[in-house]
């Protein structure tokens, strides 16, 4: 059931205690920018914006737990209620690399944390569960509006009033169980024909415009995961809705539904990439108007593990209600099982409709180790705030100045490895006009590695320090400290720091006789 509340704006309130165990719940209230609705907007088409918010203190970081979100459509004044049907989206997103590094997680992190969409204006995790976040982590709050039904909105002014519900770990009497989020989307294969929706194994497409089978509509059958061959919806952004699946097919997650009933089954095993066996405790889905249901099916066991039904309005276009799922006991999900997503749409119009089918799963997280506030503060300072790194060696110390503007991701990756002691006891190697530190990429070290692509880096020249990452042909991590000369370019290396002090120490290491090395004792970050 959708929970609704009218709450005073910008107040921090405390929830009630239950039997002395429920922690005080805090709420952050955020007003979106004012949106002008001047015409009809389909799903994903209306005005939108992104805001950066923090749940707590950036100066004194601590562990928090997100337990729910909700939104209300209000007028420009921020309080007068507006039609809920004008709500399109609320997304709460993480900085995935930052979150993974801060909590020292040995796996990639999904960007999307929680989502709301039409027919689902509130989401609440089951009691005793939460999504962990640090108070100094930025959250990206995306809001969007739509208008399916009002012919003449006359520049209607509306905005979202979003509530994020959370608790402080320091207030807990009973530990919260950590969840992590994974998402998956239904897909159709792209086709040049703008109306092509061909029935395939496991899929029954509705009749095309002007065509009704003489014997009536065919019954829906199911023979395994497949995808409709269709076209991208007109308002779909290719950068956000298109994928290439493991077989190399070009797919879209935002497609056209012609008049009639359409059932689509998509393999989502490759979307999920479950890192371990786990249990599902929370699920939310995103659907568009004319949706009837969305199910997750365990192909390996043959069981349907989750079904969400959607309720369409008796009049007009939209979604009145979309079911969410919560379970304290949890539903098993298995790393070695195959899963598919099955969407059912029934387009009752005489023209095409657009569709999406996504599911967001809150799963048990055995990898999460609860850090103390002191540990979060130390990690934050080292990973994100430090400018200088002091390298302590048996030959003396030298300092590096991080180029965070040019190499933000690489700087975080280096700091994370330094914090974990990966370079401790590494021996220096003289290589031409460079001093190098090389460590083998053990399984433990690989768990600390994150995608660091996209950094432009700084030029490889005298005084630059480059980070060289693991590749399919190089199973090591190398720091190249360039003393002089013209360095050799290497695609796996990114310039991320400059020598700030201790040139005499580096020169002595570089000029040492063959076979003589210095050893790193530790690396220390500072501002």
C-alpha positions as CSV (number, residue, x, y, z in Angstrom):
1,X,0.0,0.0,0.0
2,X,1.2,3.4,-0.8
3,X,1.9,5.4,2.3
4,X,1.0,9.1,2.3
5,X,2.0,11.7,4.8
6,X,1.7,15.5,5.0
7,X,4.8,16.6,7.0
8,X,6.2,20.0,7.9
9,X,9.0,20.9,5.6
10,X,12.7,21.0,6.5
11,X,12.2,19.6,10.0
12,X,14.3,16.8,11.5
13,X,11.8,14.6,13.4
14,X,12.1,11.5,15.5
15,X,10.0,8.4,14.9
16,X,8.2,6.6,17.6
17,X,9.9,3.8,19.6
18,X,8.5,0.3,19.3
19,X,8.9,-1.9,22.4
20,X,12.1,-0.1,23.2
21,X,13.9,-1.5,20.1
22,X,13.0,0.6,17.1
23,X,15.7,3.3,16.7
24,X,14.8,6.9,16.4
25,X,14.0,7.5,12.7
26,X,15.2,10.7,11.1
27,X,13.9,12.3,8.0
28,X,15.5,14.5,5.4
29,X,13.0,16.6,3.4
30,X,14.0,17.9,0.0
31,X,12.0,20.1,-2.4
32,X,12.8,19.7,-6.1
33,X,13.0,22.7,-8.4
34,X,9.7,24.0,-9.7
35,X,8.6,22.3,-12.9
36,X,6.3,24.0,-15.5
37,X,3.9,21.6,-17.1
38,X,2.9,23.3,-20.3
39,X,1.7,20.3,-22.4
40,X,1.3,16.6,-22.2
41,X,4.5,14.6,-21.4
42,X,4.8,10.8,-21.6
43,X,6.8,8.7,-19.2
44,X,10.5,9.8,-19.2
45,X,9.7,12.8,-21.3
46,X,8.8,15.6,-18.8
47,X,11.0,18.2,-17.1
48,X,13.6,16.8,-14.7
49,X,16.5,17.8,-12.5
50,X,19.2,16.4,-10.3
51,X,20.2,17.6,-6.8
52,X,23.1,16.6,-4.6
53,X,22.1,15.9,-1.0
54,X,23.7,14.7,2.2
55,X,21.9,12.9,5.0
56,X,24.2,14.1,7.7
57,X,27.5,15.8,8.6
58,X,30.2,16.0,6.1
59,X,32.7,17.2,8.7
60,X,32.0,14.4,11.1
61,X,31.2,11.3,9.0
62,X,29.3,8.4,10.6
63,X,27.4,5.4,9.4
64,X,23.7,5.8,8.5
65,X,21.0,3.4,7.3
66,X,18.4,4.4,4.6
67,X,15.2,2.7,5.4
68,X,12.7,4.3,3.0
69,X,11.8,7.1,0.7
70,X,8.6,8.8,-0.4
71,X,7.5,11.7,-2.6
72,X,4.5,14.0,-2.8
73,X,3.5,16.2,-5.6
74,X,3.0,19.8,-4.4
75,X,2.5,23.3,-5.8
76,X,5.2,26.0,-6.1
77,X,4.7,26.9,-2.4
78,X,6.0,23.5,-1.4
79,X,2.9,22.5,0.6
80,X,-0.3,22.6,-1.4
81,X,-1.1,19.1,-2.7
82,X,-1.1,18.4,-6.5
83,X,-2.2,15.4,-8.5
84,X,-0.1,12.3,-7.7
85,X,-0.5,11.3,-11.4
86,X,2.0,14.1,-12.3
87,X,4.8,12.2,-10.7
88,X,7.1,10.3,-13.1
89,X,10.3,9.4,-11.2
90,X,12.4,9.8,-8.1
91,X,15.8,8.1,-8.2
92,X,18.3,8.0,-5.4
93,X,21.8,7.3,-6.8
94,X,25.1,6.6,-5.2
95,X,28.6,7.6,-6.3
96,X,29.4,3.9,-6.9
97,X,33.2,4.1,-6.9
98,X,33.2,6.3,-3.8
99,X,30.8,4.0,-2.0
100,X,32.8,0.9,-2.9
101,X,36.1,2.4,-1.8
102,X,34.7,3.9,1.4
103,X,33.2,0.7,2.7
104,X,36.0,-1.4,1.2
105,X,33.6,-3.7,-0.7
106,X,35.2,-6.5,-2.8
107,X,32.7,-6.1,-5.7
108,X,31.3,-3.4,-8.0
109,X,28.5,-1.4,-6.6
110,X,25.3,-0.5,-8.4
111,X,24.7,3.3,-8.8
112,X,20.9,3.1,-8.3
113,X,20.0,2.8,-4.6
114,X,16.2,3.3,-4.5
115,X,13.6,4.4,-7.0
116,X,10.0,5.6,-7.1
117,X,7.8,5.9,-10.2
118,X,4.1,6.4,-11.1
119,X,1.9,4.2,-9.1
120,X,4.5,3.8,-6.4
121,X,5.0,7.0,-4.4
122,X,6.7,5.4,-1.3
123,X,9.1,2.6,-0.6
124,X,9.9,1.1,2.8
125,X,12.3,-1.6,3.7
126,X,11.2,-4.3,6.1
127,X,11.9,-3.6,9.8
128,X,15.5,-4.4,10.8
129,X,17.0,-3.9,7.3
130,X,18.7,-0.9,5.7
131,X,21.0,0.4,2.9
132,X,24.3,1.6,4.5
133,X,25.6,5.0,3.6
134,X,28.1,7.4,5.2
135,X,26.8,10.8,6.3
136,X,29.4,12.5,4.1
137,X,28.5,10.5,0.9
138,X,26.8,12.5,-1.8
139,X,23.4,11.2,-3.0
140,X,22.1,12.3,-6.4
141,X,18.4,12.9,-6.2
142,X,16.7,12.8,-9.6
143,X,13.1,14.0,-9.9
144,X,10.9,14.1,-13.0
145,X,7.3,14.9,-13.8
146,X,4.9,13.8,-16.5
147,X,1.4,14.6,-17.8
148,X,-0.6,11.9,-19.5
149,X,-4.1,13.4,-19.3
150,X,-4.4,17.2,-18.8
151,X,-5.0,18.7,-22.3
152,X,-4.5,22.3,-21.2
153,X,-2.3,22.4,-18.1
154,X,-1.8,26.2,-18.5
155,X,1.8,26.3,-17.3
156,X,0.9,24.4,-14.1
157,X,3.7,24.8,-11.5
158,X,4.6,21.6,-9.5
159,X,7.5,20.2,-7.6
160,X,8.4,17.1,-5.7
161,X,8.6,17.0,-1.9
162,X,10.9,14.0,-1.2
163,X,11.3,12.4,2.2
164,X,14.4,10.2,2.9
165,X,14.0,8.1,6.0
166,X,17.1,6.9,7.8
167,X,18.6,6.0,11.2
168,X,22.0,6.6,12.8
169,X,24.0,3.5,13.5
170,X,25.0,5.1,16.8
171,X,21.3,5.1,17.8
172,X,20.8,1.4,17.2
173,X,20.1,-1.0,20.1
174,X,19.9,-3.9,17.7
175,X,22.1,-4.0,14.6
176,X,20.5,-3.4,11.2
177,X,21.0,-6.1,8.6
178,X,22.7,-4.6,5.5
179,X,21.2,-4.8,2.1
180,X,22.7,-4.0,-1.3
181,X,20.8,-3.1,-4.4
182,X,20.8,-4.8,-7.8
183,X,18.7,-3.8,-10.8
184,X,17.7,-5.5,-14.0
185,X,15.6,-4.4,-17.0
186,X,13.5,-6.2,-19.6
187,X,14.9,-5.9,-23.1
188,X,13.8,-6.0,-26.7
189,X,16.1,-6.4,-29.6
190,X,16.4,-3.3,-31.8
191,X,15.1,-3.4,-35.3
192,X,15.1,-0.8,-38.1
193,X,11.3,-1.2,-38.6
194,X,9.7,1.3,-36.3
195,X,6.6,-0.9,-35.7
196,X,8.3,-4.4,-35.9
197,X,7.3,-6.5,-32.9
198,X,7.7,-10.1,-33.9
199,X,6.4,-13.0,-31.8
200,X,9.2,-15.3,-30.7
201,X,9.6,-18.3,-28.4
202,X,8.3,-17.2,-25.0
203,X,6.6,-14.1,-26.4
204,X,3.2,-13.3,-27.6
205,X,2.8,-9.9,-29.2
206,X,-0.5,-8.1,-29.4
207,X,-2.1,-7.5,-32.8
208,X,-0.7,-4.8,-34.9
209,X,-2.9,-1.8,-35.7
210,X,-5.8,-2.8,-38.0
211,X,-5.2,-6.6,-37.6
212,X,-7.3,-9.0,-35.5
213,X,-6.7,-12.8,-35.9
214,X,-9.8,-14.5,-37.2
215,X,-9.7,-17.0,-34.4
216,X,-9.2,-14.4,-31.7
217,X,-6.1,-13.6,-29.8
218,X,-3.6,-16.4,-29.2
219,X,-3.1,-17.7,-25.7
220,X,0.0,-16.6,-24.0
221,X,2.7,-19.3,-23.9
222,X,6.0,-19.5,-22.1
223,X,9.0,-21.5,-23.3
224,X,12.0,-19.7,-21.8
225,X,13.6,-16.3,-21.9
226,X,13.7,-14.5,-25.2
227,X,13.2,-10.9,-26.4
228,X,10.8,-9.2,-28.7
229,X,12.3,-7.7,-31.9
230,X,11.1,-4.2,-31.7
231,X,12.0,-0.5,-31.8
232,X,13.2,2.0,-29.3
233,X,10.5,4.3,-27.9
234,X,10.6,7.8,-29.4
235,X,11.5,9.5,-26.1
236,X,14.1,6.9,-25.1
237,X,17.7,8.2,-24.7
238,X,20.0,5.8,-26.4
239,X,22.7,6.4,-23.8
240,X,20.5,5.4,-20.9
241,X,18.2,2.8,-22.4
242,X,20.4,0.8,-24.9
243,X,22.6,-2.2,-24.1
244,X,24.6,-4.9,-25.9
245,X,23.9,-8.3,-24.4
246,X,26.5,-11.1,-23.9
247,X,25.7,-12.5,-27.4
248,X,26.4,-9.1,-29.0
249,X,22.8,-8.2,-29.8
250,X,21.8,-4.5,-29.6
251,X,19.0,-4.2,-27.1
252,X,16.8,-1.4,-25.7
253,X,15.0,-1.3,-22.4
254,X,12.5,1.3,-23.6
255,X,10.4,0.0,-26.4
256,X,7.1,0.3,-28.3
257,X,4.0,-1.7,-27.4
258,X,1.4,-1.7,-30.3
259,X,-2.3,-2.0,-29.5
260,X,-3.1,-5.3,-27.8
261,X,-1.5,-7.6,-25.3
262,X,2.3,-8.2,-25.2
263,X,4.3,-10.6,-23.0
264,X,8.1,-10.3,-23.0
265,X,10.6,-12.5,-21.3
266,X,14.2,-11.3,-20.9
267,X,17.2,-13.1,-19.5
268,X,18.5,-10.9,-16.6
269,X,21.2,-13.3,-15.3
270,X,23.8,-11.1,-17.0
271,X,22.3,-8.0,-15.5
272,X,22.4,-9.3,-11.9
273,X,25.7,-11.1,-11.9
274,X,25.1,-12.3,-8.4
275,X,28.4,-12.4,-6.5
276,X,27.1,-15.0,-4.0
277,X,24.0,-16.8,-2.8
278,X,21.8,-14.4,-1.0
279,X,18.2,-13.6,0.0
280,X,15.8,-11.0,-1.3
281,X,14.1,-8.8,1.3
282,X,12.8,-5.9,-0.8
283,X,11.8,-5.4,-4.4
284,X,10.4,-2.4,-6.3
285,X,9.5,-2.3,-10.0
286,X,9.3,0.4,-12.7
287,X,6.5,0.1,-15.3
288,X,4.7,2.3,-17.7
289,X,1.0,2.8,-18.4
290,X,-0.9,-0.3,-19.6
291,X,1.4,-2.6,-17.7
292,X,-0.4,-5.5,-16.0
293,X,2.4,-7.3,-14.2
294,X,6.1,-7.9,-13.9
295,X,7.6,-11.1,-12.6
296,X,11.0,-12.5,-11.8
297,X,11.3,-16.2,-12.6
298,X,14.1,-18.6,-11.5
299,X,14.6,-20.5,-14.7
300,X,16.8,-23.1,-13.1
301,X,14.2,-24.1,-10.5
302,X,11.2,-23.2,-12.7
303,X,9.7,-21.1,-9.8
304,X,8.3,-17.6,-10.0
305,X,10.0,-15.8,-7.1
306,X,8.4,-12.4,-7.4
307,X,5.3,-10.9,-9.1
308,X,4.2,-7.3,-9.0
309,X,0.8,-6.3,-10.3
310,X,-0.1,-2.9,-11.7
311,X,-3.4,-1.2,-11.5
312,X,-4.4,1.1,-14.4
313,X,-7.0,3.9,-14.0
314,X,-10.6,3.3,-15.1
315,X,-10.3,6.5,-17.2
316,X,-7.3,8.1,-18.7
317,X,-3.7,7.0,-18.9
318,X,-1.4,6.2,-16.0
319,X,-0.8,3.8,-13.2
320,X,-2.8,4.0,-10.0
321,X,-0.8,1.5,-8.0
322,X,2.2,-0.8,-8.5
323,X,2.9,-3.4,-5.9
324,X,6.2,-3.6,-4.0
325,X,7.5,-6.6,-2.0
326,X,9.1,-6.9,1.4
327,X,10.1,-10.1,3.3
328,X,11.8,-10.4,6.7
329,X,12.5,-14.1,6.1
330,X,13.8,-13.4,2.6
331,X,13.5,-15.3,-0.7
332,X,16.6,-17.3,-1.8
333,X,18.6,-16.1,-4.9
334,X,21.4,-18.3,-6.1
335,X,24.6,-17.3,-7.8
336,X,24.5,-20.2,-10.3
337,X,20.8,-19.9,-11.2
338,X,19.5,-18.3,-14.3
339,X,16.8,-15.6,-13.9
340,X,14.4,-13.9,-16.3
341,X,12.1,-10.9,-16.2
342,X,8.6,-11.3,-17.6
343,X,6.5,-8.2,-18.4
344,X,2.9,-8.2,-19.4
345,X,1.4,-5.1,-21.1
346,X,-2.1,-4.6,-22.5
347,X,-2.3,-1.5,-24.7
348,X,-6.0,-0.6,-24.9
349,X,-5.4,2.4,-27.1
350,X,-5.5,2.5,-30.9
351,X,-2.0,3.8,-31.2
352,X,1.4,2.7,-30.0
353,X,2.4,3.0,-26.3
354,X,5.9,3.1,-24.9
355,X,7.1,0.7,-22.2
356,X,9.8,-0.2,-19.7
357,X,10.1,-3.1,-17.2
358,X,12.7,-2.8,-14.5
359,X,13.1,-4.4,-11.1
360,X,15.2,-3.2,-8.2
361,X,16.2,-5.9,-5.6
362,X,17.3,-5.3,-2.0
363,X,19.5,-8.3,-1.1
364,X,21.4,-9.6,1.9
365,X,25.0,-8.3,1.9
366,X,27.5,-10.7,3.6
367,X,30.4,-8.7,2.3
368,X,29.5,-5.6,4.4
369,X,31.6,-5.0,7.5
370,X,30.2,-2.3,9.7
371,X,32.9,0.4,10.2
372,X,33.1,2.7,13.2
373,X,32.8,6.4,12.8
374,X,36.5,6.7,13.3
375,X,37.2,4.3,10.5
376,X,34.8,6.2,8.1
377,X,36.6,9.4,9.0
378,X,40.0,8.0,8.4
379,X,39.0,6.3,5.1
380,X,37.3,9.5,3.9
381,X,40.3,11.6,4.6
382,X,42.6,9.2,2.9
383,X,40.5,8.4,-0.1
384,X,38.8,11.7,-0.9
385,X,40.4,14.6,1.0
386,X,44.1,14.0,1.0
387,X,46.3,15.9,-1.3
388,X,49.7,14.6,-0.3
389,X,51.1,11.1,0.0
390,X,54.4,10.5,1.9
391,X,56.2,7.3,0.9
392,X,58.4,6.0,3.7
393,X,61.3,3.9,2.4
394,X,64.5,2.4,3.8
395,X,66.4,5.1,1.8
396,X,64.3,8.0,3.1
397,X,61.0,9.7,2.4
398,X,59.6,11.4,-0.6
399,X,56.2,13.1,-1.1
400,X,53.7,12.9,-4.0
401,X,51.1,15.6,-4.8
402,X,47.8,14.0,-6.1
403,X,46.3,15.5,-9.3
404,X,42.7,14.9,-8.2
405,X,41.3,17.2,-10.8
406,X,42.8,15.3,-13.7
407,X,42.8,11.8,-12.3
408,X,40.0,11.7,-9.6
409,X,39.2,8.0,-9.9
410,X,42.9,6.9,-10.2
411,X,43.7,9.0,-7.1
412,X,41.0,7.2,-5.1
413,X,42.2,3.8,-6.4
414,X,45.8,4.6,-5.4
415,X,44.7,5.9,-2.0
416,X,42.6,2.8,-1.4
417,X,45.5,0.5,-2.1
418,X,47.8,2.6,0.0
419,X,45.4,2.5,2.9
420,X,45.2,-1.3,2.6
421,X,49.0,-1.6,2.8
422,X,49.3,-3.1,-0.7
423,X,52.6,-1.3,-1.5
424,X,54.2,-2.0,1.9
425,X,57.4,-4.0,1.6
426,X,57.5,-3.4,-2.2
427,X,61.1,-3.1,-3.5
428,X,62.1,-0.3,-5.9
429,X,63.2,-1.2,-9.4
430,X,65.3,1.0,-11.6
431,X,64.0,1.0,-15.2
432,X,65.8,3.5,-17.5
433,X,64.9,7.0,-16.3
434,X,62.3,5.7,-13.8
435,X,62.0,4.2,-10.4
436,X,59.2,1.7,-10.2
437,X,57.2,0.0,-7.5
438,X,55.5,-3.2,-8.7
439,X,53.3,-5.6,-6.7
440,X,51.6,-8.7,-7.9
441,X,47.8,-8.6,-8.1
442,X,46.8,-11.2,-5.6
443,X,43.2,-12.2,-5.1
444,X,43.0,-10.0,-2.1
445,X,44.4,-7.0,-4.0
446,X,42.1,-7.6,-7.0
447,X,39.1,-7.2,-4.6
448,X,40.2,-3.7,-4.0
449,X,40.4,-2.7,-7.7
450,X,37.7,-0.6,-9.2
451,X,37.0,0.6,-12.7
452,X,39.1,3.8,-13.1
453,X,38.5,4.6,-16.7
454,X,37.7,8.1,-17.9
455,X,40.5,9.9,-16.2
456,X,42.4,12.1,-18.6
457,X,45.4,12.1,-16.3
458,X,48.4,14.4,-16.4
459,X,51.2,14.2,-19.0
460,X,53.9,11.5,-18.5
461,X,57.0,13.6,-18.1
462,X,59.8,14.2,-15.7
463,X,58.3,14.6,-12.2
464,X,55.1,12.6,-13.0
465,X,54.0,9.5,-11.2
466,X,51.8,7.1,-13.2
467,X,49.5,4.3,-11.9
468,X,49.5,1.2,-14.1
469,X,46.5,-1.1,-13.5
470,X,45.9,-4.8,-14.0
471,X,45.0,-5.9,-17.5
472,X,44.4,-9.2,-19.2
473,X,48.1,-9.4,-20.1
474,X,49.6,-7.7,-17.0
475,X,48.8,-9.2,-13.6
476,X,50.5,-6.5,-11.5
477,X,50.1,-3.0,-10.3
478,X,53.0,-0.7,-11.0
479,X,53.8,2.9,-9.9
480,X,56.1,4.6,-12.4
481,X,58.0,7.5,-10.8
482,X,59.5,9.3,-13.8
483,X,62.9,10.9,-13.0
484,X,63.8,12.3,-16.4
485,X,64.0,11.5,-20.1
486,X,61.1,10.7,-22.4
487,X,58.9,8.0,-20.8
488,X,57.4,5.2,-22.8
489,X,53.6,5.5,-23.2
490,X,51.5,2.7,-22.0
491,X,47.7,2.5,-22.3
492,X,47.4,0.9,-18.8
493,X,49.1,3.8,-17.1
494,X,47.6,7.1,-16.0
495,X,49.5,10.1,-14.7
496,X,47.9,10.8,-11.3
497,X,50.5,12.6,-9.1
498,X,53.7,14.7,-9.2
499,X,56.8,14.5,-7.1
500,X,56.5,17.2,-4.4
501,X,59.5,16.7,-2.2
502,X,62.3,14.2,-1.7
503,X,63.9,14.4,-5.1
504,X,67.3,13.7,-3.5
505,X,66.0,10.4,-2.0
506,X,64.6,9.3,-5.4
507,X,67.8,10.3,-7.1
508,X,69.8,8.2,-4.6
509,X,67.5,5.2,-5.2
510,X,67.8,5.7,-9.0
511,X,71.6,6.0,-8.9
512,X,72.2,3.0,-6.6
513,X,74.4,0.2,-7.8
514,X,72.7,-2.6,-9.7
515,X,71.0,-5.1,-7.4
516,X,70.6,-2.5,-4.6
517,X,67.0,-1.6,-3.8
518,X,65.0,0.4,-1.3
519,X,61.9,-1.0,0.4
520,X,58.7,0.8,1.1
521,X,57.8,0.6,4.8
522,X,54.5,2.5,4.5
523,X,52.5,5.2,2.7
524,X,50.8,8.0,4.6
525,X,48.2,10.4,3.2
526,X,47.6,14.0,4.4
527,X,45.9,17.2,3.4
